[in-house]
């Protein structure tokens, strides 16, 4: 007797991400950082991290749209949609780990998201596998073990 059941789909393994280090020519002042604040890693590496998350989510059938940082806010955003739902996450400087990034959930307060936006730390920025799994579960595109 053979078991013909399909294994549950899991988040794909995290792609290799280059070490987050400032590149030549990066300007923290242009990103809104004060000269006294710890240096935040290079925005080129942030783009690589965001791209890795988008690729991992695409493997699960989740559609994503990337939002580049503005002068007001230096975070990269990703709008993920799947399973009839959408969820916004942002890659921002991690307050717990200077010079590193973390993924943050963006929650809109109030009726239909018309209130102010609040953030909640989801996981370390370089932990693509965990970020992908959590986003997919929020969207309901990955079966949740009970």
Secondary structure, 3 states (H helix, E strand, C coil): CCCCCCCCCCCCCCCCCCCCCCCCCCCHHHHCCCCCCCCCCCHHHHHHHHHHHHHHHHCCCCEEEEECCCCCCCCEEEEEEECCEEEEEEEEECCCCCCCEEEEEEEECCHHHCCCEEEEEEEECCCHHHHHHHHHHHHCCCCCCC
